[in-house]
Every structure is written in C-alpha cells, then in structure tokens.
Amino acid sequence: MKKTALYDKHVSLGAKIVPFAGFEMPVQYAGINEEHFAVREKAGMFDVSHMGQFFIEGPSAKDLLQFVTSNNVDALENGKAQYSCLPNETGGIVDDLIVYKMEDEKYFVVVNASNIDKDWNHIAQYNAKFGAKMTNASDEMSLIAIQGPKATEILQKLTETDLSAIPYYHFTVGSVAGFSDVIISNTGYTGSGGFEIYFNNDNAEQIWDALTEAGQDFGLIPCGLASRDTLRLEKGFCLYGNDINDTTSPLEAGLGWITKFDKDFVNKAFLENQKAEGITKKLVGFEMLEKAIPRHDYEVVDADGKIIGKVTSGTMSPMKKVGIGLAYVDTPNFKLDSEIFIRIRNKDIPAKVVKLPFV
C-alpha cells in the first residue's frame, strides 16, 4: 500500500486509516457528521494526494487532449480548468478528470487515484499518433482540498494571491505559506466552495500545519474520505467506480453537458448514435419516502416488483436527514417524481426520483 506525504500527520491526529485505491488513507477523524457539517458551515481540510497528476506538453498537447477527452479543450484559456471524461472504445468511461490549461502548450490533468495507470496507458496509446510530451507527476505531488464557506478566508491568510479574483473552475500559480509554485485552484468535490492546492511532497507537512493554524479561529478541522463521500453525494457528484465506470456512457450518466459533438473524439460515432436513438437507462437521484438507507448495488424495482435498475451510491443525508442515492433506472421510470422502490433485505421500500442536487 502506498502512503501520502501526510500519512504520519493523519496517524498523529488519531485518524482511522483504511486502504483506498492502493493507498493508506484517513477515512475519518472526529466523525462523519461532525466533519460533514464543518464543511457545510465552516471549513474542512482533506488530504487527497492519492489523486493522479499528469503534465501534457508541446505543440500537439491540445490536439491529444481534444481527441481523448469528451469536453471541448478549445474552450480553455490559460488559468481555466475543465471537468471532462475519457470515453472508451465501447461506449463507457475510462475515467472522469479535470484538465487545467497552464500555458498555450502546457496542460495539467488530474485523474482518480484508482485509475492512474489505466488513464496513463489509455492516453499514451493515442499519443503514439500525436507525440506530445507526457509526464506522470503523481508520486511527486501532494494535494490538499480546503473546503467550506470559510475556506477562502483561511487560505487568504497564507497567500498574497487575491483569491477573490479566481472564479470557479479557474486557477493560478502562486505562493502558499511561503512555498512557491503552488497551483491554487477554485475547484472541489463538496459543493461548499473552497480551493484545492497542488504542491511538492516535500512541503506537505508544513503547508498542512500552516493551514491548521490559520483555520483555528474559523472552525477548520481535518476531514476524511467518509465525509467527502457524503458531501459529494448530497451535491449529486459522480464517483468513479460507483456511478460511472467502463460500462456506463456519459449520456446515461447525465454527463451530456461535458460531451461536445462539435469536435472529433474517441468513439464519438457511438455516442452520437446513442444520443439520436435515446438512452434506455439513466443515472437519477432519489430520496427514500420511509426511513431507510440505500446502499451500493441494492436493486431498484417498480410497483410490480420488476427489477428496473441498481443503486450506485447511497447514504443517509446529514443535511436532509433522509436516505438519498443515485441509481441507474430504466426508461420510463427515470422521469422526475417517478415512484420507485429500493429492495432492502427483501423489502421494497418506496422512493421518489428527484432533481439533483439533493441540497
């Protein structure tokens, strides 16, 4: 198992450590609900250094990314980031990712921890035609996400960069806590605002400590993977391996908005055809109508008990105090307000298809 540069820090803080995507990661510190509400109301800090980071550079860098990703890289200007995915050759998704345009011929790509090797090989396979310079910086870089309504104030204490001048899904390179060359990105996976900062492993503990100190008066606490999951689910964000994978298409996953058909990309014809014919299943949000917690892989059935889908993610929403989840549901049951049932221990519990986000 790999360890992030902050592993010893997590252990010293009493975090519960679990294996995740090949890493020893903190799943929680004080408790899921306490961490969840800290991020919604004040601020929380996550070590997400297990994520993968690639640099793609050279005259053909843009053309390579334009072909392997679903979104339109032409829309990126320097200092802007873009959510996207890597379509595969069979109609599914290799991974979802963020593409950052650093300079005209230099891009920074952030991928999921469990897919680092898979994504690298996938992009490299197509790069044989383009010849861009690819660098896998995953083992050298750390990533801290500071999230919540107080996150900007806390981070602003440690940098001369004007954070209010960085719009959502934009970034800059500056100094944090005295360390230069930090990528300061107005992105996150919690839906509560804040920043993600990328820097060299050597500076990880000092930056973590500086953030901890800067956040003392703001209620900042360290947070683990469990609250990260409840936070992203309340906002309806997909988790690779649960809600999207090699067999789910971007259109079925509700990611048509990052699938741009005004350019050529991997397996474009298949997705164009799927769009024209219409999808037969769709990822939807649902809320339980009785007290129950839906879980990954629970069956979704209709009023007659016929299986019409499967739950991909589920939890008890800390904010709403009801069971919420995402599920792939067959047509026509994926329409808003459709009544569906979640099969929990041989009982069919009623639920309703709702609009995302949950909160």
JOQUIGI-V174791 format. One record per residue. N is the residue number from 1. RES is the residue in one letter. OMEGA is omega in whole degrees, -180 to 180 (999 if undefined). NEAR is the number of other ideal C-beta (glycine too) atoms within 8 Angstrom. Layout:
# JOQUIGI-V174791
n=<N;N>
res=<RES;RES>
omega=<OMEGA;OMEGA>
near=<NEAR;NEAR>
This chain:
# JOQUIGI-V174791
n=<1;2;3;4;5;6;7;8;9;10;11;12;13;14;15;16;17;18;19;20;21;22;23;24;25;26;27;28;29;30;31;32;33;34;35;36;37;38;39;40;41;42;43;44;45;46;47;48;49;50;51;52;53;54;55;56;57;58;59;60;61;62;63;64;65;66;67;68;69;70;71;72;73;74;75;76;77;78;79;80;81;82;83;84;85;86;87;88;89;90;91;92;93;94;95;96;97;98;99;100;101;102;103;104;105;106;107;108;109;110;111;112;113;114;115;116;117;118;119;120;121;122;123;124;125;126;127;128;129;130;131;132;133;134;135;136;137;138;139;140;141;142;143;144;145;146;147;148;149;150;151;152;153;154;155;156;157;158;159;160;161;162;163;164;165;166;167;168;169;170;171;172;173;174;175;176;177;178;179;180;181;182;183;184;185;186;187;188;189;190;191;192;193;194;195;196;197;198;199;200;201;202;203;204;205;206;207;208;209;210;211;212;213;214;215;216;217;218;219;220;221;222;223;224;225;226;227;228;229;230;231;232;233;234;235;236;237;238;239;240;241;242;243;244;245;246;247;248;249;250;251;252;253;254;255;256;257;258;259;260;261;262;263;264;265;266;267;268;269;270;271;272;273;274;275;276;277;278;279;280;281;282;283;284;285;286;287;288;289;290;291;292;293;294;295;296;297;298;299;300;301;302;303;304;305;306;307;308;309;310;311;312;313;314;315;316;317;318;319;320;321;322;323;324;325;326;327;328;329;330;331;332;333;334;335;336;337;338;339;340;341;342;343;344;345;346;347;348;349;350;351;352;353;354;355;356;357;358;359>
res=<M;K;K;T;A;L;Y;D;K;H;V;S;L;G;A;K;I;V;P;F;A;G;F;E;M;P;V;Q;Y;A;G;I;N;E;E;H;F;A;V;R;E;K;A;G;M;F;D;V;S;H;M;G;Q;F;F;I;E;G;P;S;A;K;D;L;L;Q;F;V;T;S;N;N;V;D;A;L;E;N;G;K;A;Q;Y;S;C;L;P;N;E;T;G;G;I;V;D;D;L;I;V;Y;K;M;E;D;E;K;Y;F;V;V;V;N;A;S;N;I;D;K;D;W;N;H;I;A;Q;Y;N;A;K;F;G;A;K;M;T;N;A;S;D;E;M;S;L;I;A;I;Q;G;P;K;A;T;E;I;L;Q;K;L;T;E;T;D;L;S;A;I;P;Y;Y;H;F;T;V;G;S;V;A;G;F;S;D;V;I;I;S;N;T;G;Y;T;G;S;G;G;F;E;I;Y;F;N;N;D;N;A;E;Q;I;W;D;A;L;T;E;A;G;Q;D;F;G;L;I;P;C;G;L;A;S;R;D;T;L;R;L;E;K;G;F;C;L;Y;G;N;D;I;N;D;T;T;S;P;L;E;A;G;L;G;W;I;T;K;F;D;K;D;F;V;N;K;A;F;L;E;N;Q;K;A;E;G;I;T;K;K;L;V;G;F;E;M;L;E;K;A;I;P;R;H;D;Y;E;V;V;D;A;D;G;K;I;I;G;K;V;T;S;G;T;M;S;P;M;K;K;V;G;I;G;L;A;Y;V;D;T;P;N;F;K;L;D;S;E;I;F;I;R;I;R;N;K;D;I;P;A;K;V;V;K;L;P;F;V>
omega=<177;176;175;180;-178;-176;-179;178;180;180;-179;180;177;180;171;-175;178;173;179;177;178;-180;168;-172;176;179;174;177;-177;-177;-173;-176;-180;179;180;-177;175;-179;-180;-172;-177;179;176;-176;-177;168;178;-178;178;179;-179;179;176;167;178;-170;175;-177;-177;-177;-178;-178;178;-178;178;-178;-175;179;-175;-178;-176;-177;177;-179;-178;168;180;180;-180;179;-176;173;-175;172;176;176;175;-174;-176;176;180;-176;176;-180;165;-169;173;178;178;174;-178;-179;-177;-180;-179;-180;180;-174;-179;-174;-179;-175;-176;-174;-173;-178;-179;-179;180;-178;-180;-179;-178;180;179;-179;176;180;-173;177;175;175;-180;178;177;-177;-172;-176;-178;-171;173;-179;173;174;174;-166;177;-176;180;-174;-178;179;-178;-178;-178;179;-173;-177;175;176;178;-176;-179;-180;179;-180;177;-177;169;-177;172;175;-177;179;175;178;178;180;-177;178;176;174;-177;-169;177;179;178;-171;-175;-177;180;180;180;-174;170;-178;-178;-176;-179;179;-175;-175;-170;-175;-179;180;177;-179;180;177;179;-179;-180;-176;-175;-177;-177;180;179;175;175;-177;-178;-176;-176;179;175;-179;179;179;-178;-178;177;179;177;179;-180;172;180;-177;175;-171;175;179;-176;-177;-179;-179;177;-179;177;-177;-179;-179;175;-178;174;180;-171;-175;178;178;178;176;-177;175;179;-175;-180;-177;175;179;179;179;-179;-177;-177;-179;-179;174;-175;175;-178;170;176;175;177;179;174;-178;-180;179;177;-179;177;177;173;179;173;-178;175;-176;180;180;180;-179;-177;-180;-176;177;179;177;178;178;167;-178;178;-178;-174;-179;173;176;178;178;171;-180;168;-176;-180;172;0;-172;-179;179;178;178;176;175;176;-180;178;-178;-178;-178;176;174;179;-175;-176;177;-179;175;-177;179;176;-2;179;178;999>
near=<6;7;7;12;10;13;10;7;11;12;9;6;8;5;12;8;10;8;7;10;8;9;12;9;14;12;11;14;13;6;7;10;8;9;18;13;9;15;16;10;8;11;18;16;16;12;15;11;13;11;11;13;14;15;13;16;10;9;4;9;14;10;9;14;13;13;11;11;13;12;13;8;13;7;7;9;5;7;7;12;13;13;9;12;16;16;15;12;4;8;10;11;17;12;12;12;14;10;15;14;14;9;6;4;8;11;14;13;13;11;12;14;11;8;12;12;6;9;16;12;8;12;14;9;7;12;11;7;5;10;7;12;8;11;8;10;9;10;5;6;12;15;13;16;14;18;18;17;8;12;14;11;8;15;17;8;7;10;13;4;10;5;12;5;5;13;5;5;9;11;13;9;8;10;10;14;11;5;12;5;7;14;12;16;13;12;10;11;10;14;11;12;8;15;16;12;15;12;13;10;9;5;11;16;10;9;16;13;8;12;16;11;7;12;14;7;4;11;10;17;12;14;14;15;11;10;15;13;11;13;16;12;17;15;12;9;8;11;11;13;6;11;11;14;9;8;6;12;11;14;11;11;12;7;14;8;4;11;13;8;8;4;8;5;11;10;11;10;6;9;15;9;8;12;10;6;5;7;9;5;10;10;13;10;13;15;12;16;7;6;4;9;8;16;8;8;5;12;9;15;13;9;5;5;7;6;6;10;13;9;16;11;12;14;12;8;14;12;9;10;6;8;14;16;16;15;15;12;14;9;9;5;13;11;7;6;7;11;8;17;13;19;11;10;3;4;6;8;12;10;15;11;14;10;4;8;8;14;8>
